């Protein structure tokens, strides 16, 4: 006879699964679609609360699925990486099969919620899920295909912003132009992460850009993309596709340049690149808040 599961055991099981999530990364990736919605919805009101809440819930589930799929697919290589081995889901008491079922369930729930927001939004979410599968699943393994993996992040960055933009506006050239700013940041951040993970990926034979071209060149490429993002932000503001006051945000670029130079001098170690990531995430959070404030002031 099966023994009933106690409340304590249920809580322990839930906490075990929750510990496999990446809350900081999941939180960071809520900004792009929410800003997309902010740019699209010209006169927000009570009628927008339900769609925005659905968007947030669906996106949390989708992003959680993406990270968990990556972790599920990369279990063997992560166990061989000294910087990641202690954080893999099996070390937290979750089996590979359990992780697979949970990952698939998150995607299904996410798509069900996105379907309530209309066919365009659902199609965009399917595109993001497809790119995630191409990047992570061993059958495709775009993670280990130089340049192609960055193209996937560029495309995913555009689609992710347009998820929110599609709530209140047809997808147009303005939306794609603003989405490109976020896509450049997303792709640049991916190259920075590859630089951080260079040693572990090299040991595991994963041919990322950093392994294929070298960490210094990859780090330089990430800085080029960040630079292009700041230049595009300035251009969009000057052309009034963004509120003009946002042009002042270009003054933040030297700060990131200084941090990047410090990281380079420290030898692009795992710790120094991780510190850089934490710093520029704060910088881009400030940019996002400035965008919201500028939109509110204009309205």
C-alpha positions in Angstrom: 0.0 0.0 0.0 1.3 3.5 -0.9 2.2 5.7 2.0 0.4 9.1 1.8 2.8 12.0 1.1 2.9 14.4 4.1 2.8 18.2 3.8 6.4 18.4 4.9 7.5 15.9 2.2 5.5 17.8 -0.4 7.1 21.1 0.6 10.6 19.5 0.5 9.9 18.1 -3.0 8.6 21.4 -4.3 11.7 23.2 -2.9 14.0 20.6 -4.5 12.5 21.4 -7.9 12.5 25.1 -7.4 16.2 25.0 -6.5 16.8 23.8 -10.1 15.6 27.2 -11.4 17.8 30.2 -12.2 15.8 33.0 -10.5 18.2 35.8 -11.3 18.4 34.8 -15.0 14.7 34.3 -15.2 14.0 37.7 -13.7 16.4 39.5 -16.1 14.6 38.0 -19.1 11.3 39.4 -18.0 12.4 42.9 -18.9 12.4 42.7 -22.7 8.8 41.6 -23.4 7.5 43.9 -20.7 9.2 46.8 -22.3 7.9 45.6 -25.6 4.4 45.9 -24.2 5.2 49.3 -22.7 6.2 50.6 -26.1 3.2 49.1 -27.9 0.3 50.0 -25.5 -0.1 53.8 -26.0 -2.8 54.4 -23.4 -2.6 51.6 -20.7 -5.7 51.0 -18.7 -7.6 48.5 -16.5 -8.3 46.4 -19.7 -4.6 45.8 -20.1 -4.0 44.2 -16.7 -5.2 40.7 -17.6 -3.2 40.4 -20.8 0.0 41.8 -19.1 -0.4 39.3 -16.2 -0.9 36.5 -18.7 2.2 37.6 -20.6 4.3 37.7 -17.4 3.2 34.3 -16.3 3.6 32.7 -19.7 7.1 34.3 -20.1 8.3 33.1 -16.7 7.2 29.6 -17.7 8.9 29.8 -21.1 12.2 31.2 -19.8 12.2 28.6 -17.1 11.7 25.9 -19.7 14.6 27.3 -21.8 17.1 27.3 -18.9 15.9 23.9 -17.7 16.1 22.4 -21.2 19.7 23.7 -21.4 20.5 22.2 -18.1 18.9 18.8 -18.9 20.6 18.6 -22.2 24.0 19.6 -20.8 24.0 17.5 -17.7 27.1 15.4 -18.7 29.2 18.3 -19.6 28.1 20.4 -16.6 29.2 17.6 -14.3 32.6 17.7 -15.9 32.9 21.5 -15.4 34.3 22.4 -12.0 32.4 25.7 -12.0 29.0 24.1 -12.6 29.2 20.6 -11.1 27.9 21.6 -7.6 24.9 23.3 -9.1 23.5 20.7 -11.5 20.0 19.4 -10.8 21.1 15.9 -9.9 23.2 17.4 -7.1 19.9 18.8 -5.8 18.2 15.4 -5.7 16.3 15.7 -9.0 16.6 12.9 -11.5 17.1 13.3 -15.2 13.7 11.8 -16.1 11.9 14.1 -13.6 13.8 17.1 -15.0 12.7 16.2 -18.5 9.0 15.8 -17.6 9.1 19.1 -15.7 10.8 20.9 -18.6 8.2 19.7 -21.1 5.4 20.5 -18.7 6.6 24.1 -18.4 6.6 24.5 -22.1 3.1 23.2 -22.5 1.7 25.5 -19.8 3.5 28.4 -21.3 2.1 27.9 -24.8 -1.4 27.4 -23.4 -1.1 30.8 -21.8 0.4 32.5 -24.9 -2.4 31.0 -27.0 -4.8 33.3 -24.9 -3.0 36.3 -26.2 -3.6 35.7 -29.9 -2.1 33.8 -32.8 0.8 36.3 -33.4 2.0 36.2 -29.8 1.7 32.4 -29.8 3.7 32.1 -33.0 6.4 34.3 -31.6 6.6 32.1 -28.5 6.8 29.0 -30.7 9.7 30.6 -32.6 11.6 31.2 -29.3 10.9 27.6 -28.1 12.2 26.3 -31.5 15.4 28.3 -31.2 15.9 27.0 -27.7 15.5 23.4 -28.9 18.0 24.0 -31.7 20.5 25.5 -29.3 20.2 23.0 -26.5 19.1 19.6 -27.7 22.0 17.2 -28.5 20.4 16.3 -31.9 21.0 19.8 -33.1 23.5 21.2 -30.6 23.7 24.8 -32.0 25.5 25.6 -28.7 28.6 24.1 -30.1 28.3 25.7 -33.6 30.2 29.0 -33.7 28.4 32.0 -35.2 25.2 30.0 -35.6 24.7 30.0 -31.8 25.0 33.8 -31.8 22.6 34.2 -34.7 20.1 32.1 -32.7 20.5 34.6 -29.8 20.0 37.6 -32.1 16.8 36.1 -33.5 15.6 35.1 -30.1 16.2 38.6 -28.7 14.1 40.1 -31.5 11.3 37.7 -30.9 11.4 38.1 -27.2 10.8 41.9 -27.3 8.1 41.4 -30.0 6.2 39.0 -27.6 5.2 42.1 -25.6 5.0 44.5 -28.5 2.4 42.2 -30.2 0.0 42.7 -27.3 -0.8 46.3 -28.2 0.6 47.0 -31.7 1.0 45.3 -35.1 4.6 44.3 -35.7 6.1 47.1 -37.7 9.5 48.6 -38.6 9.6 50.6 -35.4 9.0 47.5 -33.3 11.7 45.6 -35.1 14.2 48.5 -34.8 13.7 48.7 -31.0 13.8 44.9 -30.7 17.2 44.9 -32.4 18.6 47.0 -29.5 17.5 44.3 -27.1 18.7 41.5 -29.5 22.2 43.0 -29.7 22.4 43.1 -25.9 21.2 39.5 -25.7 23.7 38.2 -28.2 26.5 40.2 -26.6 25.6 38.8 -23.2 25.7 35.3 -24.7 29.3 35.9 -26.0 30.3 37.2 -22.6 28.9 34.0 -21.0 30.9 31.9 -23.5 34.0 33.8 -22.5 33.2 33.0 -18.8 32.6 29.3 -19.5 35.6 28.9 -21.9 37.6 26.5 -19.7 34.8 24.2 -19.0 33.6 24.1 -22.6 37.1 23.5 -23.8 37.5 20.5 -21.5 34.2 19.1 -22.7 35.0 19.7 -26.4 32.0 22.1 -26.9 33.0 24.3 -29.9 31.6 27.6 -28.7 32.8 30.8 -30.2 35.2 31.2 -27.3 36.6 27.7 -27.8 36.8 28.1 -31.6 38.1 31.7 -31.8 39.6 32.2 -28.4 38.2 33.9 -25.3 39.8 37.3 -25.9 38.4 37.6 -29.5 35.0 36.4 -28.3 35.1 39.0 -25.5 36.1 41.7 -28.0 33.1 40.6 -30.2 30.8 40.9 -27.3 32.0 44.4 -26.6 31.5 45.3 -30.3 27.9 44.2 -30.0 27.3 46.1 -26.8 28.8 49.2 -28.5 26.4 48.7 -31.5 23.5 48.5 -29.0 24.4 51.8 -27.4 24.9 53.4 -30.8 21.5 52.1 -31.9 19.9 53.4 -28.8 21.3 56.9 -29.4 20.2 56.7 -33.1 16.6 55.6 -32.3 16.3 58.4 -29.7 17.6 61.0 -32.2 15.1 59.8 -34.8 12.3 60.0 -32.2 11.5 56.3 -32.5 12.4 56.4 -28.8 11.7 59.4 -26.5 14.4 62.0 -27.2 15.6 62.2 -23.5 16.8 58.6 -23.8 19.7 59.8 -25.9 21.3 60.9 -22.7 21.7 57.2 -21.8 24.6 57.0 -24.2 26.6 58.5 -21.3 26.5 55.1 -19.6 28.5 53.4 -22.3 31.9 54.6 -21.0 31.0 53.0 -17.6 30.6 49.6 -19.3 33.7 50.1 -21.3 35.7 50.8 -18.1 34.3 47.6 -16.5 35.1 45.6 -19.6 38.7 46.9 -19.6 39.1 45.9 -15.9 37.8 42.4 -16.7 40.3 42.1 -19.5 43.2 43.1 -17.3 42.1 40.5 -14.7 42.6 37.8 -17.4 39.0 37.0 -18.2 38.7 34.6 -15.3 35.4 33.0 -14.4 35.1 35.2 -11.4 36.0 38.5 -13.2 33.6 37.8 -16.1 30.8 36.9 -13.6 31.4 40.2 -11.8 31.2 42.0 -15.1 27.9 40.3 -15.9 26.4 41.3 -12.6 27.5 44.9 -13.1 26.2 45.4 -16.7 22.9 43.8 -15.7 22.4 46.6 -13.2 23.3 49.1 -16.0 20.7 47.7 -18.4 18.1 47.6 -15.7 18.7 51.3 -15.2 18.2 51.8 -19.0 15.0 49.8 -18.9 13.6 51.9 -16.0 14.6 55.1 -17.8 12.7 53.9 -20.9 9.6 53.3 -18.7 9.9 56.7 -17.1 10.4 58.4 -20.5 7.3 56.7 -21.9 5.2 57.6 -18.8 6.3 61.3 -19.1 5.5 61.4 -22.8 2.0 60.1 -22.2 
